[in-house]
Amino acid sequence: MDGLSETLDQPTRSRMRAAIALRQGEYRRAFDEMKGSGPSRRLAFGAARAGEFARASESIEALLKEEPAPALETALRRVYREMLTAELMGGSRRLTAETVLTFKEREAA
């Protein structure tokens, strides 16, 4: 990515960094890279996972205005529910984690 950064414009670099951060489960960093961009599903996902529920809901609401979709409505309800839960629980949230399983080939005994 560093070798390419000189040839790419700033928005493209930010999108690529955000995509990499999301794949690595670094939601706060991904959100920070995307928060200057317009509404998108990726922004909403990263913002919600980073605990930025207001920004996630704004992004989803803007997407719904452009094109209503059942999946977006479901995502918006989920964000509202998580926002309310975080508010009622005083900022504590349920534990979430990403797990990646990798298996090595078993050597012949």
C-alpha positions, 0 to 999 in steps of 0.5 A: 500500500505504501508504494501505491500511495503516491499514485492514488488520490486521497479518497481512494487511499482512505477507502483502501485503508478503511477496507483493510482495517475492516477486514482486520477487525479494526473498526475504530481505525476504519471509521476514522478513515471513512468518516469524511466520506459520504454515506455507505454501508461500509461506513455504517458497519464500521461506525456501528462496530466502533460504537459511533451509533449516531453516525451509523444511523445517519449513514443508513438513513441517508441510504434509505432515502436514496433507495429503500431496501429491507436489509437497510431497514433491518440494519437501522433497527439494529443500530437503534437497538444497540444505541439504546442498549449502550445508553441504558447500560451506561456505555458498556456493551456486549462483548463482540469479537472476530474469530478467524480459524486457520488449520495447518495440514496435518503431517503424516505420522 
